[in-house]
């Protein structure tokens, strides 16, 4: 007898909804930052994020390394999007993931909803625990990914400013030396 699992968590991320939409839903980008996803890629087609697009995901070893195919649906950039598994995913009969991105002052409210139907009742509790951990780590890593990009941008800007200041100081010293030579 199958039992349903429903998990919904929300976090505020300091980024624009369109940036978060692409990071969360594009399989190629998702595999780069989400520790729960070992690999992800589009299946056939033109490799674009559209309604009805198929993608192949593989979870990390921590999540038993399960591989599965998903079908994207309800895509409404940049407000919401999601996917559902085409066939069963290990002990799960069905797995769906939905994202909503609500703009607000200072960032975006990101809600991740994960629904699953367990094929066997006795495995529900450990699977639910693993899915809760997966949702939490995915949202935290999304926050870190965005913060890392912002931190890298600030670091690069600081480095450029330092180099510019050094060049200006060097030019000022050269001009002072040239002025002394003329006297």
C-alpha positions as CSV (number, residue, x, y, z in Angstrom):
1,X,0.0,0.0,0.0
2,X,1.5,3.3,-1.0
3,X,1.8,6.3,1.3
4,X,2.3,10.0,0.4
5,X,5.1,12.2,1.6
6,X,4.8,16.0,1.2
7,X,7.6,18.4,2.2
8,X,7.5,22.1,1.8
9,X,10.3,24.6,2.9
10,X,10.8,28.3,2.3
11,X,13.9,30.4,2.4
12,X,14.7,34.0,1.5
13,X,17.7,34.3,-0.9
14,X,19.4,37.6,-1.8
15,X,19.1,37.3,-5.6
16,X,16.7,38.0,-8.5
17,X,14.0,35.4,-9.3
18,X,15.2,34.9,-12.8
19,X,18.7,34.0,-11.6
20,X,17.3,31.5,-9.1
21,X,14.8,30.1,-11.6
22,X,17.7,29.1,-14.0
23,X,19.9,27.8,-11.2
24,X,17.2,25.6,-9.6
25,X,15.5,24.3,-12.7
26,X,18.1,24.0,-15.4
27,X,19.6,20.5,-15.0
28,X,23.0,21.4,-16.3
29,X,23.3,24.3,-13.8
30,X,21.7,22.3,-11.0
31,X,24.3,19.5,-11.1
32,X,27.0,22.1,-10.6
33,X,25.9,23.4,-7.2
34,X,23.5,20.9,-5.6
35,X,25.3,18.2,-3.6
36,X,22.3,15.9,-3.8
37,X,22.5,15.7,-7.6
38,X,25.5,13.8,-8.9
39,X,24.6,14.5,-12.6
40,X,21.8,15.9,-14.6
41,X,21.3,16.5,-18.3
42,X,18.6,17.0,-20.9
43,X,17.4,13.9,-22.8
44,X,17.2,14.3,-26.5
45,X,15.5,17.4,-27.9
46,X,17.2,20.8,-28.1
47,X,18.3,20.8,-24.5
48,X,16.2,23.8,-23.4
49,X,14.1,24.3,-20.3
50,X,10.5,24.0,-21.7
51,X,7.2,22.4,-20.7
52,X,7.4,18.7,-21.6
53,X,11.2,18.6,-21.7
54,X,12.8,15.4,-20.4
55,X,15.9,15.3,-18.3
56,X,17.9,12.5,-16.6
57,X,18.9,13.0,-13.0
58,X,21.2,10.9,-10.8
59,X,21.2,11.4,-7.1
60,X,24.4,11.4,-5.0
61,X,25.5,8.2,-3.2
62,X,24.0,9.5,0.0
63,X,20.6,9.2,-1.7
64,X,21.5,5.7,-3.0
65,X,22.7,7.0,-6.4
66,X,19.2,6.6,-7.9
67,X,18.9,7.5,-11.6
68,X,15.6,8.6,-13.0
69,X,13.9,10.6,-15.8
70,X,11.8,13.6,-15.2
71,X,9.4,15.6,-17.3
72,X,9.2,19.4,-16.8
73,X,5.8,21.1,-16.4
74,X,4.1,24.1,-15.0
75,X,7.1,26.3,-16.1
76,X,6.3,29.9,-15.8
77,X,9.6,31.8,-15.8
78,X,10.6,33.3,-13.4
79,X,7.8,32.7,-10.9
80,X,7.5,28.9,-10.8
81,X,8.4,25.6,-12.3
82,X,8.8,22.0,-11.5
83,X,9.1,18.4,-12.7
84,X,7.7,15.0,-12.1
85,X,9.3,11.6,-12.4
86,X,8.3,9.6,-15.5
87,X,8.7,6.2,-13.7
88,X,9.3,5.1,-10.1
89,X,12.4,6.3,-8.3
90,X,13.7,3.5,-6.2
91,X,11.2,3.0,-3.3
92,X,9.2,6.0,-4.6
93,X,6.3,5.3,-6.9
94,X,6.2,9.0,-7.9
95,X,8.4,12.0,-7.2
96,X,7.5,15.6,-8.0
97,X,9.4,18.8,-7.3
98,X,8.0,22.3,-7.5
99,X,9.7,25.6,-7.1
100,X,8.1,29.1,-6.5
101,X,10.1,32.3,-6.6
102,X,8.3,35.3,-5.1
103,X,10.2,38.7,-5.4
104,X,10.3,40.7,-2.2
105,X,12.5,43.7,-1.0
106,X,16.1,42.5,-0.6
107,X,15.7,39.2,-2.5
108,X,13.4,36.4,-3.4
109,X,11.3,34.1,-1.3
110,X,12.1,30.6,-2.6
111,X,9.7,27.7,-1.8
112,X,10.7,24.1,-2.6
113,X,7.9,21.5,-2.5
114,X,8.7,17.9,-2.8
115,X,5.9,15.2,-3.1
116,X,6.4,11.5,-3.2
117,X,4.5,8.4,-2.9
118,X,6.3,5.5,-1.2
119,X,5.6,2.1,-2.7
120,X,6.0,0.2,0.5
121,X,4.7,1.5,3.9
122,X,7.6,0.1,5.9
123,X,10.2,2.3,4.1
124,X,8.2,5.5,4.5
125,X,10.0,6.9,7.6
126,X,13.7,6.6,6.4
127,X,12.7,7.8,2.9
128,X,10.9,10.8,4.4
129,X,13.9,11.7,6.6
130,X,16.2,11.5,3.6
131,X,13.9,13.7,1.5
132,X,13.7,16.3,4.4
133,X,17.5,16.4,4.5
134,X,17.6,16.7,0.7
135,X,15.2,19.7,0.6
136,X,17.1,21.5,3.4
137,X,20.5,21.0,1.9
138,X,19.3,22.0,-1.5
139,X,17.9,25.3,-0.3
140,X,21.0,26.1,1.8
141,X,23.3,25.3,-1.1
142,X,21.2,27.5,-3.4
143,X,21.7,30.3,-0.9
144,X,25.5,29.6,-0.7
145,X,25.8,29.4,-4.5
146,X,24.2,32.9,-4.8
147,X,26.3,34.3,-2.0
148,X,29.4,32.8,-3.5
149,X,28.7,34.5,-6.8
150,X,28.2,37.8,-5.0
151,X,31.3,37.3,-2.8
152,X,33.3,36.5,-5.9
153,X,32.1,39.7,-7.7
154,X,32.9,41.8,-4.6
155,X,36.3,40.2,-4.4
156,X,37.0,40.8,-8.1
157,X,35.9,44.5,-7.8
158,X,38.1,45.0,-4.8
159,X,41.1,43.5,-6.6
160,X,40.5,45.7,-9.6
161,X,40.3,48.8,-7.4
162,X,43.5,47.9,-5.6
163,X,45.3,47.4,-9.0
164,X,43.9,50.8,-10.2
165,X,45.1,52.5,-7.0
166,X,48.6,51.0,-7.3
167,X,48.8,52.1,-10.9
168,X,47.8,55.6,-10.0
169,X,50.3,55.7,-7.2
170,X,53.0,54.5,-9.5
171,X,52.1,57.1,-12.1
172,X,52.2,59.8,-9.4
173,X,55.7,58.6,-8.3
174,X,56.9,58.6,-11.9
175,X,55.5,62.1,-12.4
176,X,57.2,63.4,-9.2
177,X,60.5,61.9,-10.3
178,X,60.2,63.5,-13.7
179,X,59.4,66.9,-12.1
180,X,62.5,66.6,-9.9
181,X,64.7,65.8,-12.9
182,X,63.5,68.9,-14.7
183,X,64.6,71.2,-11.9
